[in-house]
Amino acid sequence: MASVFSFQAVSDGIVMNFRDGSTFGSIKQAVSLHTAEASDFFTGVNLYLNLSGLELAYEQLEELMELVKGYNQVNKIYFTARKIKKEEKSEENYSDAVIINRTLRSGQRVKHQANVVIVGDVNPGAEVIAGGDIIVFGRLRGVVHAGAGGSKDSQVAALKLNPTQLRISSLIARSPDDSDSSKLQAERAYIENDQIMVEKI
Amino acid sequence: MAGKTIVITSGKGGVGKTTSSANIGTALAMQGNKVCLIDADIGLRNLDVVMGLENRIVYDIVDVVENNCRLEQAMIRDKRYDGLYLLPAAQTRDKTSVTPFQMKELVDELKEEMDYVVVDSPAGIEQGFKNAIAGADRAIIVTTPEISAVRDADRIIGLLEAEGLRDPEVIINRIRADMVERGDMMGIDDMIEILAIDLIGIVPEDEGIVVSTNKGEPIALNDKAKAGQAYRNIARRIMGEDLPMMPLEKDNFITRFKKLVGLS
């Protein structure tokens, strides 16, 4: 039922939004069920019926008016046609990080919505997926995906950056075929001009 | 006195798990230990063939867990060493015929009698592998100097850790000094760098293995074979001795000639 309408609180009451493309039949059914189950839902507040996106015949509107009378002690009932405000994406929070204190071996996989710090190696066949940055205090030889949620500001850093594949946001890079010096050299990969760049640190 | 259970595993097939199990078991028995080898590769049993005991099988591991026979009835005594036994796998059944729980019970019972129980694991990471590692106190991973084998070994180490089997050791099998020197084969250091576990032995590539496997005589019995020496050393390291690794010998004309003379 909840899929047919949703509620949105405003300063002096509650807006009842109907989902785009709902048929009058389903609206009728959902509202009559809601009035039966939660008749006190709008007690003391204004109810705004948001008809945006709906086309109702005169009789259907009458029917709907009849139905919403089922709510007890509603302050005032309005019909409106306002744009449904999309909930703004909350600012992604990168402050928390998970710390993995061991070597990730082939077949092991770490997935976290924020930053991932690995103290140990990431071996070939292992996978790290992070919404934020990935930092490896060791050799990175597996597959990593930083900014998996789409963040292009994410970066990958390792004491030895030699991944099977390195993804940041929606970009993919792989290590050059001849990059196999076993010397440790800390490097960092990031996105610049829609390209994955690698620099020594 | 309760003994130790050692599982020999690898992930990848064909790297020498069965050969290593047979030789480690034999070499441990040569040192005077009471040893039972268990073939956990149900449906594809091989250990009995490598040990040369195939024609003595009456009961097998599935008969034991299904209570068709007593444990002692299924254990085959080795023809060379009194303290060496083999518990063969069933050939006409599959891996699901035994559960890890049953396996653990079986191994725990055997441990009471033995100094070492050596379990030969099947390839793969499915039920057969899970059965093999159930009840193990110690794991030895066999790998060869190939990327695929090392990758699988790495995966196995992770799975063993997840099952609480910490600090496994690795045997590097079939290494060829000449190829390593030319840079055509992964070196020992490269492999240990990836796997980051302790090395318990290096077994050089040896044609004698094929011969000994076909004859059903583990190469550890052969005094002259390098591979046999390597397995005897591994057995002593398992018993806690601190032996240095055998230096790798280049397989050049002279050594090949020496071997030929030595073997013939």
Interface residues (C-beta under 8 A of the other chain):
Chain A: T103 L104 R105 S106 G107 Q108 D121 N123 P124 G125 R141 S182
Chain B: R151 D152 D154 R155 I157 G158 L159 E161 E193 I194 A196
